[in-house]
């Protein structure tokens, strides 16, 4: 029994990387000398500039290398071979599902010499026709985000518009929340680190709301995306969460909205009802939380380059109240006297209403129902 449990646990651990394999990127390219000849056997090191996690590869007989399954982030690509100067390219941005090409040209010289190139803006993905918009963590943090629901940023992408409700919900993604390239609101797919985050039994609504401070990047796929991003006939919104780095970082936040701090809205000021024109709506929104990330402490991770963590929590207190108006009978009406309804300007109907005897069909005199015709159970 123990052996079976251990085997099951091992299989689950082995399967975990496959869950988010489509939320990784890759770096590839050719290594050549100054005359354009291919350079086989060169050592290529791809290093995450945040975690300093290093991946080592070797160019093949055609001088080609490929670094697959890289976590989204900023990388340094270094190429070394005896008899040539070291080639280094920094600030190489790798997004989820992106294929970044970094070619290297080696110059004759010693390894103590280096040619360093700073990475430029991410080039056009010429090897795929996929139409993708990537929204990075800095944009998510800096842009105004009412309700702190990062899914609202999908509206920054051409072809995405609010749907049947004409607005996003502040705390969830619901059926009809938006359309992508004219698709139905319930045909979109949302994933978090490759895992499906839409409810199949609730017309495609999203399972909860993603914590803004945990999002590394967000991608909106609108058309011609690759076969691995199937499962739906509409568009796709893909979240990639953050990972810790070599240094510890932490944040504490609080957002608070209370009617005592708000001015009344224009529409409520124009209302004839005193309960609306005298004060703002009773809306309270209180959101607070924290996040922390860094290296896992311990002797095995003394250099802080092996294992990392990122943890975040948030809470939302959003009690909702509303005011409705209703019409109730007057004291005279409760006693059978409906004479005020004969006035065409009465506030109940805005027209004259005649009360008739259900037995004869004739009007009650002066719109007054006799007391002996009133039911004590009415």
C-alpha positions as CSV (number, residue, x, y, z in Angstrom):
1,X,0.0,0.0,0.0
2,X,2.9,2.4,0.9
3,X,4.6,1.5,-2.4
4,X,1.4,2.3,-4.3
5,X,1.0,5.6,-2.5
6,X,4.7,6.6,-3.2
7,X,4.3,5.6,-6.8
8,X,1.2,7.7,-7.2
9,X,2.9,10.7,-5.6
10,X,5.9,10.3,-7.9
11,X,3.7,10.3,-11.0
12,X,1.9,13.4,-9.8
13,X,5.1,15.3,-9.3
14,X,6.4,14.2,-12.7
15,X,3.1,15.4,-14.3
16,X,3.2,18.9,-12.7
17,X,5.5,20.5,-15.3
18,X,3.2,19.4,-18.1
19,X,0.4,21.5,-16.6
20,X,2.0,24.8,-17.5
21,X,4.2,23.7,-20.4
22,X,2.3,26.0,-22.8
23,X,3.0,29.0,-20.5
24,X,6.8,28.7,-21.1
25,X,8.9,30.4,-23.8
26,X,12.0,29.5,-25.6
27,X,15.2,31.1,-26.9
28,X,17.0,29.7,-30.0
29,X,19.4,30.8,-32.7
30,X,22.5,30.2,-34.7
31,X,26.1,30.7,-33.7
32,X,28.4,31.8,-36.5
33,X,31.9,33.2,-36.9
34,X,32.8,36.5,-38.5
35,X,32.9,34.9,-42.0
36,X,29.4,33.5,-41.6
37,X,30.5,29.9,-41.0
38,X,28.5,27.8,-38.5
39,X,30.1,27.1,-35.2
40,X,29.3,23.7,-33.8
41,X,30.1,22.6,-30.2
42,X,29.8,26.1,-28.7
43,X,28.5,26.3,-25.1
44,X,25.4,28.4,-24.7
45,X,24.3,29.5,-21.3
46,X,20.8,31.0,-20.8
47,X,20.5,32.6,-17.4
48,X,17.4,34.1,-15.7
49,X,18.5,37.6,-14.6
50,X,16.1,37.5,-11.6
51,X,16.8,34.1,-10.2
52,X,20.3,33.5,-11.7
53,X,19.0,30.0,-12.7
54,X,21.3,28.9,-15.5
55,X,20.6,26.5,-18.4
56,X,23.5,25.2,-20.5
57,X,23.2,23.9,-24.1
58,X,25.6,23.0,-26.9
59,X,25.2,24.0,-30.6
60,X,24.8,21.2,-33.0
61,X,26.6,20.5,-36.3
62,X,24.7,23.4,-37.9
63,X,25.5,25.9,-35.2
64,X,22.0,25.8,-33.9
65,X,20.8,25.7,-30.3
66,X,17.5,25.8,-28.6
67,X,16.6,26.6,-24.9
68,X,13.0,25.3,-24.4
69,X,10.5,25.6,-21.6
70,X,11.8,28.8,-20.1
71,X,9.8,30.6,-17.4
72,X,8.7,34.1,-18.6
73,X,11.2,36.6,-17.6
74,X,14.4,38.5,-18.6
75,X,17.4,36.4,-19.6
76,X,21.1,36.7,-20.4
77,X,22.4,34.6,-23.3
78,X,26.2,33.8,-23.2
79,X,28.1,31.9,-25.9
80,X,31.6,30.5,-25.3
81,X,34.1,28.6,-27.4
82,X,37.9,28.3,-27.1
83,X,39.6,30.6,-29.6
84,X,36.7,33.1,-29.7
85,X,35.7,36.1,-27.6
86,X,32.8,35.4,-25.3
87,X,29.4,36.7,-26.6
88,X,26.9,38.0,-24.1
89,X,23.5,39.4,-24.8
90,X,21.5,40.7,-21.8
91,X,17.9,41.8,-21.2
92,X,16.4,39.2,-23.5
93,X,12.7,39.3,-22.8
94,X,10.9,35.9,-22.9
95,X,7.1,35.9,-22.7
96,X,4.9,32.9,-22.3
97,X,4.5,30.9,-25.5
98,X,7.1,33.2,-27.2
99,X,9.9,32.0,-29.4
100,X,12.8,34.5,-29.2
101,X,15.6,34.2,-31.7
102,X,19.1,35.3,-30.5
103,X,21.8,34.7,-33.0
104,X,25.5,35.1,-32.0
105,X,28.5,36.1,-34.0
106,X,31.8,35.1,-32.5
107,X,35.0,37.1,-33.0
108,X,38.5,35.6,-32.8
109,X,40.1,36.2,-29.4
110,X,40.4,34.9,-25.9
111,X,37.6,33.9,-23.6
112,X,38.7,36.7,-21.2
113,X,37.4,39.1,-23.8
114,X,33.7,39.6,-24.2
115,X,31.3,41.2,-26.7
116,X,28.2,42.4,-24.8
117,X,25.0,43.3,-26.5
118,X,22.0,44.7,-24.6
119,X,18.7,43.2,-25.8
120,X,16.3,45.4,-27.7
121,X,12.5,45.4,-27.7
122,X,10.9,42.0,-28.4
123,X,10.9,41.5,-32.2
124,X,7.9,40.5,-34.2
125,X,7.2,36.8,-33.9
126,X,7.7,35.9,-37.6
127,X,7.5,32.2,-37.1
128,X,3.9,32.1,-36.1
129,X,0.7,33.9,-37.3
130,X,-0.7,34.0,-33.8
131,X,-2.3,37.3,-32.9
132,X,-1.3,38.0,-29.3
133,X,-1.2,41.0,-27.0
134,X,1.0,40.7,-23.9
135,X,0.4,42.9,-20.9
136,X,3.4,42.9,-18.5
137,X,3.5,43.1,-14.7
138,X,4.6,46.8,-14.8
139,X,1.5,47.7,-16.8
140,X,-0.8,45.7,-14.6
141,X,0.6,47.5,-11.5
142,X,0.7,51.0,-13.0
143,X,-2.6,51.2,-15.0
144,X,-5.8,52.2,-13.3
145,X,-7.8,49.1,-12.4
146,X,-11.1,49.8,-10.8
147,X,-12.0,46.7,-8.7
148,X,-8.4,45.4,-9.0
149,X,-9.5,42.6,-11.5
150,X,-6.7,42.2,-14.0
151,X,-9.0,40.6,-16.5
152,X,-10.3,44.1,-17.2
153,X,-7.0,44.8,-19.0
154,X,-8.1,42.6,-21.9
155,X,-9.9,45.7,-23.2
156,X,-6.5,47.1,-24.1
157,X,-6.4,44.6,-27.0
158,X,-8.0,45.5,-30.3
159,X,-11.0,43.2,-31.0
160,X,-12.0,42.9,-27.3
161,X,-15.0,44.8,-26.1
162,X,-17.4,44.6,-23.2
163,X,-20.4,42.4,-23.9
164,X,-24.0,42.0,-23.0
165,X,-23.7,43.8,-19.6
166,X,-21.7,46.6,-21.2
167,X,-19.1,46.3,-18.4
168,X,-16.8,43.8,-16.7
169,X,-18.0,42.5,-13.3
170,X,-15.7,44.0,-10.6
171,X,-15.1,40.6,-8.8
172,X,-15.5,37.9,-11.5
173,X,-15.7,37.1,-15.1
174,X,-19.3,36.2,-16.0
175,X,-21.1,35.0,-19.0
176,X,-21.6,38.0,-21.4
177,X,-18.7,39.9,-19.7
178,X,-16.9,40.5,-23.0
179,X,-16.5,39.4,-26.5
180,X,-13.3,38.7,-28.5
181,X,-13.4,39.2,-32.2
182,X,-17.2,38.9,-32.2
183,X,-17.4,35.6,-30.4
184,X,-20.0,34.8,-27.8
185,X,-19.3,35.8,-24.3
186,X,-19.4,32.2,-23.1
187,X,-16.9,30.9,-25.7
188,X,-13.8,32.4,-24.2
189,X,-11.1,30.4,-22.3
190,X,-9.1,31.7,-19.3
191,X,-6.1,29.8,-18.0
192,X,-3.8,30.4,-15.0
193,X,-0.3,28.9,-15.6
194,X,-1.8,26.6,-18.2
195,X,-4.6,25.3,-15.9
196,X,-8.2,26.0,-17.1
197,X,-9.9,28.6,-14.9
198,X,-13.4,28.6,-16.5
199,X,-16.4,26.7,-15.2
200,X,-17.9,24.4,-17.7
201,X,-21.2,24.2,-15.8
202,X,-21.6,28.0,-15.6
203,X,-21.6,29.2,-19.2
204,X,-17.9,29.9,-19.1
205,X,-17.7,32.1,-16.1
206,X,-14.3,32.4,-14.4
207,X,-13.3,30.6,-11.2
208,X,-12.6,33.6,-8.9
209,X,-10.5,36.6,-9.6
210,X,-6.7,36.6,-10.0
211,X,-4.7,38.5,-7.4
212,X,-3.2,41.5,-9.2
213,X,0.1,41.3,-7.3
214,X,0.7,37.6,-8.4
215,X,0.5,38.3,-12.2
216,X,3.8,38.2,-14.0
217,X,2.1,38.8,-17.4
218,X,-1.2,38.4,-19.1
219,X,-1.8,37.4,-22.7
220,X,-4.8,37.8,-24.9
221,X,-5.0,35.5,-27.9
222,X,-7.6,36.7,-30.4
223,X,-6.9,34.8,-33.7
224,X,-4.8,32.2,-35.5
225,X,-3.4,30.9,-32.3
226,X,-1.5,27.6,-32.2
227,X,-3.2,24.2,-31.9
228,X,-2.1,23.7,-28.3
229,X,-4.3,26.7,-27.4
230,X,-7.5,25.1,-28.4
231,X,-10.5,24.0,-26.2
232,X,-12.7,27.0,-27.2
233,X,-14.1,28.7,-30.2
234,X,-13.6,32.2,-28.9
235,X,-10.5,34.1,-27.7
236,X,-8.2,33.2,-24.8
237,X,-6.9,35.0,-21.8
238,X,-3.8,33.5,-20.2
239,X,-2.3,34.5,-16.9
240,X,1.3,33.7,-15.9
241,X,2.0,34.0,-12.2
242,X,5.2,35.4,-10.6
243,X,8.0,33.3,-9.1
244,X,10.4,34.3,-6.4
245,X,14.0,35.6,-7.1
246,X,17.3,35.6,-5.3
247,X,16.3,38.5,-3.1
248,X,13.4,38.8,-0.7
249,X,10.6,41.1,-1.7
250,X,7.3,41.8,0.1
251,X,4.4,44.1,-0.2
252,X,1.4,45.0,2.0
253,X,-1.6,46.8,0.5
254,X,-5.0,48.1,1.4
255,X,-7.7,49.7,-0.8
256,X,-10.7,51.2,0.9
257,X,-13.9,52.8,-0.4
258,X,-16.7,54.1,1.8
259,X,-19.7,56.3,1.1
260,X,-18.7,58.6,3.9
261,X,-15.6,59.5,1.8
262,X,-17.5,59.8,-1.5
263,X,-19.4,62.7,-3.1
264,X,-22.9,61.9,-4.5
265,X,-23.1,61.0,-8.1
266,X,-24.7,63.3,-10.7
267,X,-27.6,60.9,-11.4
268,X,-28.4,60.6,-7.7
269,X,-28.3,64.3,-7.2
270,X,-30.9,64.6,-10.1
271,X,-33.2,62.1,-8.5
272,X,-36.5,63.4,-7.0
273,X,-36.2,60.9,-4.2
274,X,-34.7,62.3,-1.0
275,X,-33.0,59.1,0.0
276,X,-31.0,59.3,-3.3
277,X,-30.3,63.1,-3.7
278,X,-29.3,63.6,-0.1
279,X,-26.3,61.1,0.1
280,X,-24.1,58.8,-2.0
281,X,-25.0,55.2,-2.6
282,X,-24.2,52.7,0.2
283,X,-21.2,51.1,-1.4
284,X,-18.3,49.8,0.7
285,X,-15.3,48.1,-0.8
286,X,-12.4,47.0,1.4
287,X,-9.5,45.0,-0.2
288,X,-6.3,44.2,1.6
289,X,-3.5,41.7,1.5
290,X,0.2,41.0,1.2
291,X,2.7,39.1,-1.0
292,X,6.2,37.8,-0.3
293,X,8.8,36.1,-2.5
294,X,12.4,35.0,-2.4
295,X,14.7,32.0,-2.1
296,X,14.0,29.0,0.0
297,X,16.4,29.3,2.9
298,X,18.7,26.4,3.8
299,X,22.2,24.9,3.2
300,X,21.1,23.3,0.0
301,X,20.3,26.7,-1.4
302,X,23.2,28.7,0.1
303,X,23.8,30.5,-3.2
304,X,20.1,31.3,-3.5
305,X,19.9,30.0,-7.0
306,X,18.1,26.6,-6.7
307,X,14.7,26.9,-5.2
308,X,12.4,29.9,-4.9
309,X,8.9,30.7,-3.6
310,X,6.2,33.3,-4.0
311,X,3.2,33.6,-1.7
312,X,0.3,36.1,-1.8
313,X,-3.1,36.5,-0.1
314,X,-5.8,39.0,-0.3
315,X,-9.2,39.5,1.2
316,X,-12.3,41.4,0.0
317,X,-15.1,42.8,2.1
318,X,-17.8,44.1,-0.1
319,X,-21.2,44.2,1.7
320,X,-23.8,45.2,-0.8
321,X,-27.0,47.1,0.0
322,X,-29.6,48.6,-2.1
323,X,-32.7,50.8,-1.8
324,X,-36.0,50.0,-3.6
325,X,-39.2,52.0,-3.5
326,X,-42.6,50.5,-3.4
327,X,-46.3,51.5,-3.3
328,X,-48.4,50.4,-0.3
329,X,-52.2,51.0,0.4
330,X,-53.1,54.0,2.5
331,X,-55.0,53.6,5.8
332,X,-58.3,54.5,4.1
333,X,-57.7,51.9,1.4
334,X,-57.2,49.2,4.1
335,X,-60.7,50.1,5.2
336,X,-62.1,49.8,1.7
337,X,-62.1,53.5,0.8
338,X,-60.5,53.9,-2.7
339,X,-62.1,57.3,-3.4
340,X,-58.8,59.0,-4.0
341,X,-58.2,56.8,-7.0
342,X,-61.0,58.7,-8.8
343,X,-58.7,61.6,-9.0
344,X,-56.9,61.4,-12.4
345,X,-53.8,62.9,-10.8
346,X,-53.5,60.3,-8.1
347,X,-49.9,59.2,-7.3
348,X,-50.7,55.5,-7.6
349,X,-51.8,55.2,-11.2
350,X,-51.7,58.7,-12.7
351,X,-55.2,58.1,-14.0
352,X,-58.7,57.5,-12.6
353,X,-59.4,54.0,-11.5
354,X,-63.0,52.7,-10.8
355,X,-63.5,49.8,-8.3
356,X,-66.3,47.5,-9.5
357,X,-68.4,45.0,-7.6
358,X,-67.2,41.5,-8.8
359,X,-70.7,40.1,-8.5
360,X,-72.6,42.7,-10.6
361,X,-69.8,44.5,-12.5
362,X,-71.2,47.8,-11.3
363,X,-69.0,50.5,-9.7
364,X,-69.0,50.8,-5.9
365,X,-70.5,54.2,-4.9
366,X,-67.7,56.8,-4.5
367,X,-65.2,53.9,-4.9
368,X,-65.9,52.7,-1.4
369,X,-66.2,49.0,-0.7
370,X,-68.8,48.3,2.0
371,X,-67.2,46.9,5.2
372,X,-69.4,43.8,5.1
373,X,-67.8,42.9,1.7
374,X,-64.3,43.0,3.1
375,X,-62.6,39.7,4.1
376,X,-60.9,39.7,7.5
377,X,-58.2,37.5,5.9
378,X,-57.5,40.0,3.1
